[in-house]
Amino acid sequence: QVQLVESGGGLVQPGGSLRLSCAASGNIFRIFAMGWFRQAPGKQRELVAAITGGNANYANSVKGRFTISRDNAKNTVYLQMNSLKAEDTAIYSCNADVYTSINTKNIYWGQGTQVTVSS
């Protein structure tokens, strides 16, 4: 089994910054991709950013403000969020596309962390 544990959420004022972390542990052979999703009240979950190898993709709404990065040695993905806006308020969850053996791959999710942007 694989576990993902997020940290770094909280309350921040508009224009502020937060850094989210998500560490994967357990039966990991190799992690193919990691990403961050968010879900605001009354809205569908949306992809915020994802990273595969050295390639990163972002939602248009966060381009230029958020940066995703990955430490392969620690099986950890980060999301640096700058210039935060009220509309970034949501529960942020990480996921990972994990090989638990050479030919077995599954997607795992973290429990989510609340990010609230408010004055």
BAGU-109491 format. One record per residue: x, y, z of N, C-alpha, C in turn; residue in three letters. Coordinates in pm, whole numbers. Layout:
((X Y Z) (X Y Z) (X Y Z) 'Ala')
...
//
This chain:
((85 -119 0) (0 0 0) (90 125 0) 'Gln')
((32 233 -47) (104 361 -55) (23 467 17) 'Val')
((90 550 95) (24 659 166) (82 792 119) 'Gln')
((-8 890 106) (32 1027 75) (-12 1117 190) 'Leu')
((79 1196 241) (49 1285 352) (84 1428 313) 'Val')
((-19 1515 313) (0 1655 279) (22 1739 403) 'Glu')
((88 1852 385) (106 1949 492) (125 2087 430) 'Ser')
((107 2190 513) (136 2325 468) (16 2413 442) 'Gly')
((-104 2361 454) (-221 2444 433) (-242 2539 548) 'Gly')
((-339 2628 531) (-369 2723 638) (-442 2844 587) 'Gly')
((-444 2946 671) (-510 3073 641) (-404 3176 602) 'Leu')
((-427 3243 491) (-334 3345 445) (-412 3461 387) 'Val')
((-355 3580 395) (-420 3698 338) (-401 3702 187) 'Gln')
((-492 3769 117) (-473 3786 -29) (-338 3848 -59) 'Pro')
((-272 3794 -161) (-138 3838 -196) (-28 3762 -126) 'Gly')
((-64 3681 -30) (34 3605 46) (77 3477 -24) 'Gly')
((159 3399 47) (215 3277 -8) (199 3161 89) 'Ser')
((191 3042 33) (193 2918 109) (270 2815 29) 'Leu')
((328 2719 100) (396 2608 34) (337 2477 86) 'Arg')
((279 2401 -5) (224 2271 30) (327 2161 1) 'Leu')
((326 2060 86) (413 1944 65) (328 1818 67) 'Ser')
((371 1718 -7) (302 1589 -8) (408 1480 -18) 'Cys')
((417 1400 88) (517 1294 93) (452 1158 74) 'Ala')
((508 1080 -16) (458 945 -42) (546 844 30) 'Ala')
((482 741 84) (557 636 152) (486 502 133) 'Ser')
((559 395 161) (500 262 149) (570 179 42) 'Gly')
((491 96 -23) (543 3 -122) (561 72 -257) 'Asn')
((668 150 -270) (692 230 -389) (809 172 -468) 'Ile')
((781 132 -592) (886 90 -683) (937 211 -760) 'Phe')
((843 289 -812) (878 412 -884) (753 499 -894) 'Arg')
((771 630 -882) (659 722 -899) (668 784 -1037) 'Ile')
((563 765 -1115) (560 817 -1252) (525 965 -1254) 'Phe')
((420 1003 -1189) (375 1142 -1191) (315 1179 -1056) 'Ala')
((321 1307 -1024) (257 1357 -902) (184 1486 -937) 'Met')
((78 1514 -865) (3 1633 -896) (-76 1686 -779) 'Gly')
((-129 1806 -797) (-215 1870 -699) (-349 1903 -763) 'Trp')
((-455 1872 -690) (-591 1905 -729) (-651 1991 -619) 'Phe')
((-758 2060 -652) (-830 2136 -550) (-979 2130 -575) 'Arg')
((-1053 2143 -466) (-1198 2146 -475) (-1251 2254 -381) 'Gln')
((-1317 2351 -441) (-1379 2458 -363) (-1524 2419 -334) 'Ala')
((-1584 2477 -232) (-1723 2445 -199) (-1816 2467 -318) 'Pro')
((-1896 2366 -349) (-1992 2377 -457) (-1934 2364 -596) 'Gly')
((-1805 2334 -605) (-1741 2322 -736) (-1679 2184 -754) 'Lys')
((-1655 2149 -878) (-1590 2021 -907) (-1441 2030 -879) 'Gln')
((-1383 1914 -850) (-1239 1907 -831) (-1169 1940 -963) 'Arg')
((-1063 2017 -952) (-989 2055 -1072) (-840 2033 -1053) 'Glu')
((-773 2004 -1163) (-628 1989 -1160) (-565 2127 -1146) 'Leu')
((-473 2140 -1053) (-399 2264 -1034) (-266 2258 -1107) 'Val')
((-191 2151 -1079) (-59 2136 -1140) (-18 1990 -1132) 'Ala')
((63 1948 -1228) (114 1811 -1229) (255 1812 -1281) 'Ala')
((332 1713 -1237) (471 1705 -1280) (506 1559 -1311) 'Ile')
((563 1540 -1429) (608 1409 -1474) (752 1424 -1520) 'Thr')
((842 1359 -1449) (982 1381 -1480) (1014 1528 -1457) 'Gly')
((1065 1594 -1557) (1094 1737 -1544) (990 1826 -1607) 'Gly')
((880 1768 -1652) (776 1845 -1720) (661 1878 -1626) 'Asn')
((627 2007 -1619) (519 2052 -1533) (407 2114 -1617) 'Ala')
((285 2093 -1572) (167 2152 -1636) (84 2221 -1529) 'Asn')
((20 2331 -1569) (-57 2412 -1475) (-193 2446 -1531) 'Tyr')
((-288 2463 -1441) (-416 2522 -1480) (-392 2667 -1517) 'Ala')
((-468 2716 -1614) (-450 2855 -1658) (-466 2953 -1543) 'Asn')
((-553 2921 -1450) (-583 3013 -1341) (-466 3033 -1243) 'Ser')
((-367 2942 -1247) (-256 2954 -1152) (-121 2976 -1221) 'Val')
((-119 2978 -1352) (7 2997 -1424) (71 3130 -1385) 'Lys')
((201 3125 -1357) (273 3244 -1318) (267 3273 -1170) 'Gly')
((179 3204 -1097) (167 3226 -953) (209 3103 -872) 'Arg')
((180 2984 -924) (209 2859 -855) (325 2787 -926) 'Phe')
((405 2718 -847) (514 2638 -900) (513 2500 -835) 'Thr')
((509 2396 -918) (516 2260 -867) (659 2209 -883) 'Ile')
((704 2136 -784) (838 2077 -792) (835 1941 -722) 'Ser')
((942 1867 -743) (943 1728 -694) (1083 1690 -647) 'Arg')
((1090 1623 -533) (1215 1568 -482) (1203 1416 -492) 'Asp')
((1263 1359 -594) (1249 1215 -617) (1311 1133 -505) 'Asn')
((1418 1182 -447) (1484 1108 -339) (1394 1096 -216) 'Ala')
((1307 1194 -198) (1217 1195 -82) (1076 1155 -119) 'Lys')
((1051 1123 -246) (915 1090 -292) (816 1198 -250) 'Asn')
((856 1322 -267) (778 1435 -220) (754 1534 -333) 'Thr')
((632 1587 -338) (597 1691 -433) (559 1816 -354) 'Val')
((596 1932 -408) (568 2059 -345) (484 2147 -437) 'Tyr')
((408 2237 -375) (336 2338 -452) (359 2472 -385) 'Leu')
((440 2554 -448) (463 2689 -399) (356 2780 -457) 'Gln')
((279 2841 -370) (167 2925 -413) (194 3069 -373) 'Met')
((208 3156 -471) (232 3298 -448) (116 3381 -499) 'Asn')
((110 3504 -456) (5 3597 -501) (-133 3533 -488) 'Ser')
((-159 3476 -373) (-284 3403 -354) (-404 3496 -359) 'Leu')
((-512 3441 -413) (-637 3514 -428) (-747 3440 -350) 'Lys')
((-854 3512 -324) (-966 3451 -253) (-1018 3328 -328) 'Ala')
((-1015 3335 -458) (-1066 3224 -538) (-976 3101 -536) 'Glu')
((-860 3110 -473) (-774 2993 -455) (-816 2912 -332) 'Asp')
((-910 2964 -256) (-958 2894 -138) (-1021 2760 -177) 'Thr')
((-972 2653 -118) (-1020 2518 -153) (-949 2416 -65) 'Ala')
((-996 2293 -76) (-920 2182 -20) (-825 2132 -130) 'Ile')
((-697 2129 -98) (-596 2086 -194) (-553 1943 -161) 'Tyr')
((-556 1859 -263) (-519 1719 -246) (-410 1683 -346) 'Ser')
((-318 1602 -300) (-216 1555 -394) (-249 1414 -440) 'Cys')
((-199 1379 -556) (-209 1241 -598) (-79 1198 -663) 'Asn')
((-61 1069 -673) (61 1014 -730) (27 889 -810) 'Ala')
((90 880 -925) (77 765 -1013) (197 675 -984) 'Asp')
((172 567 -908) (282 492 -847) (291 350 -901) 'Val')
((412 314 -937) (439 173 -966) (477 105 -834) 'Tyr')
((401 0 -799) (437 -77 -679) (518 -201 -717) 'Thr')
((527 -229 -844) (616 -331 -898) (647 -288 -1041) 'Ser')
((725 -366 -1113) (768 -324 -1246) (651 -310 -1343) 'Ile')
((539 -378 -1318) (427 -370 -1412) (293 -346 -1345) 'Asn')
((294 -294 -1222) (170 -264 -1150) (168 -119 -1110) 'Thr')
((70 -45 -1165) (63 99 -1140) (-76 136 -1092) 'Lys')
((-84 218 -990) (-211 267 -938) (-199 414 -902) 'Asn')
((-313 478 -889) (-318 618 -847) (-360 623 -701) 'Ile')
((-286 701 -624) (-314 717 -481) (-339 865 -451) 'Tyr')
((-420 887 -346) (-459 1022 -308) (-424 1050 -161) 'Trp')
((-391 1175 -135) (-377 1219 2) (-512 1257 60) 'Gly')
((-511 1295 188) (-637 1324 258) (-686 1467 234) 'Gln')
((-599 1551 185) (-638 1689 157) (-597 1784 268) 'Gly')
((-569 1909 228) (-535 2012 325) (-608 2141 285) 'Thr')
((-663 2210 383) (-742 2329 357) (-652 2450 335) 'Gln')
((-680 2523 229) (-616 2652 204) (-726 2757 199) 'Val')
((-715 2857 286) (-813 2964 292) (-742 3097 272) 'Thr')
((-788 3171 172) (-730 3302 142) (-835 3407 177) 'Val')
((-806 3481 281) (-905 3577 331) (-836 3684 413) 'Ser')
((-893 3803 408) (-841 3912 491) (-919 3921 622) 'Ser')
//
